[in-house]
Amino acid sequence: MQFAFLFHYPDGDITAGELHVPADRPITLRMESKDVIHAFWVPEFRLKQDIIPGQPTQLSFTATRPGRYPIVCAELCGPYHGGMRSTVVVDEADEWQTWFSSNAKPTPLTDTTVANT
């Protein structure tokens, strides 16, 4: 989707419009653009990374204070550039785990039967 940040958590098969991270834990984002050059900017964290189509990038950080922090696209990317915003939600570890567990898709049951003898 152009003019929007989407965050995918592969371990829980979660896709969200906000970035949820636990406080005091190293985070690495793998970022890629599907359309034009964007820039992921979190002013309060002093983080900024260009996101270029066909060129995956990584950005690592550790958020230390729980709270909500704006994410802004800092690269003029088209007519709706001004609305390309999101939020980093930094939670205490237990609150983050609750968020993750409540949003993760259930693990599908397999057709394998295990017999104990």
C-alpha positions as CSV (number, residue, x, y, z in Angstrom):
1,M,0.0,0.0,0.0
2,Q,1.5,3.3,-1.1
3,F,1.7,6.2,1.4
4,A,1.5,4.0,4.5
5,F,3.9,2.2,6.8
6,L,3.0,-1.4,7.4
7,F,4.8,-3.6,9.9
8,H,4.9,-7.4,9.7
9,Y,5.9,-9.6,12.6
10,P,6.7,-13.0,11.0
11,D,6.8,-14.9,14.3
12,G,3.1,-14.2,14.9
13,D,2.0,-13.5,11.3
14,I,0.9,-10.0,12.4
15,T,0.6,-7.1,10.1
16,A,0.0,-3.7,11.8
17,G,-0.2,-0.1,11.0
18,E,1.8,0.8,14.2
19,L,5.2,-0.5,15.2
20,H,5.0,-2.1,18.6
21,V,8.3,-2.9,20.4
22,P,9.3,-3.8,23.9
23,A,11.4,-1.3,25.9
24,D,15.1,-2.1,26.5
25,R,15.3,-4.8,23.9
26,P,17.4,-4.5,20.7
27,I,15.2,-4.3,17.6
28,T,16.2,-4.8,13.9
29,L,13.8,-3.7,11.2
30,R,14.2,-5.1,7.7
31,M,12.6,-2.5,5.4
32,E,11.7,-2.4,1.8
33,S,9.6,-0.2,-0.5
34,K,7.3,-1.6,-3.1
35,D,6.9,1.7,-5.0
36,V,9.1,4.8,-4.6
37,I,11.8,6.0,-2.2
38,H,10.5,6.7,1.3
39,A,12.4,7.6,4.5
40,F,11.5,6.1,7.9
41,W,12.1,8.8,10.5
42,V,11.5,8.7,14.2
43,P,12.6,12.2,15.4
44,E,12.5,11.4,19.1
45,F,14.9,8.4,18.6
46,R,17.1,10.3,16.2
47,L,16.6,7.5,13.6
48,K,16.3,8.1,9.9
49,Q,16.7,5.5,7.1
50,D,15.9,5.8,3.4
51,I,13.8,2.9,2.0
52,I,14.5,2.3,-1.7
53,P,12.6,-0.1,-4.0
54,G,14.5,-3.3,-4.7
55,Q,17.1,-2.6,-2.1
56,P,16.2,-4.0,1.4
57,T,17.7,-2.1,4.3
58,Q,18.1,-2.8,8.0
59,L,17.8,-0.4,10.9
60,S,18.7,-1.4,14.5
61,F,17.8,0.4,17.7
62,T,16.9,0.0,21.3
63,A,13.9,2.0,22.6
64,T,14.4,2.8,26.3
65,R,11.3,4.8,27.4
66,P,7.8,3.4,27.1
67,G,5.4,5.7,25.2
68,R,4.1,6.6,21.7
69,Y,6.4,8.3,19.2
70,P,5.6,9.6,15.7
71,I,7.0,8.0,12.6
72,V,7.2,10.3,9.6
73,C,8.1,9.7,5.9
74,A,10.9,12.2,5.4
75,E,11.3,11.8,1.6
76,L,8.9,13.6,-0.7
77,C,7.3,10.5,-2.2
78,G,4.1,11.7,-4.0
79,P,0.8,13.5,-3.5
80,Y,-0.1,11.9,-0.2
81,H,3.4,12.2,1.3
82,G,2.2,14.5,4.1
83,G,-0.2,11.9,5.4
84,M,2.4,9.1,5.5
85,R,2.7,8.8,9.2
86,S,2.6,6.1,11.9
87,T,3.5,5.5,15.5
88,V,6.1,3.5,17.4
89,V,4.5,2.1,20.5
90,V,7.2,1.2,23.1
91,D,5.8,-1.0,25.8
92,E,7.2,-2.6,29.0
93,A,8.1,-6.2,28.2
94,D,5.0,-7.8,29.7
95,E,2.7,-5.3,28.0
96,W,4.4,-6.0,24.7
97,Q,4.0,-9.7,25.2
98,T,0.3,-9.3,25.9
99,W,-0.1,-7.2,22.7
100,F,1.8,-9.7,20.6
101,S,-0.1,-12.7,22.0
102,S,-3.5,-11.1,21.5
103,N,-2.7,-10.2,17.8
104,A,-0.7,-13.3,16.7
105,K,-2.5,-15.8,14.5
106,P,-3.0,-19.2,16.1
107,T,-0.6,-21.9,15.0
108,P,-2.6,-24.3,12.7
109,L,-3.0,-27.9,13.9
110,T,-1.1,-30.4,11.8
111,D,-2.4,-33.7,10.5
112,T,0.4,-35.6,12.3
113,T,-0.6,-37.9,15.0
114,V,1.9,-38.9,17.6
115,A,1.5,-42.1,19.5
116,N,3.4,-42.9,22.7
117,T,4.2,-46.5,23.3
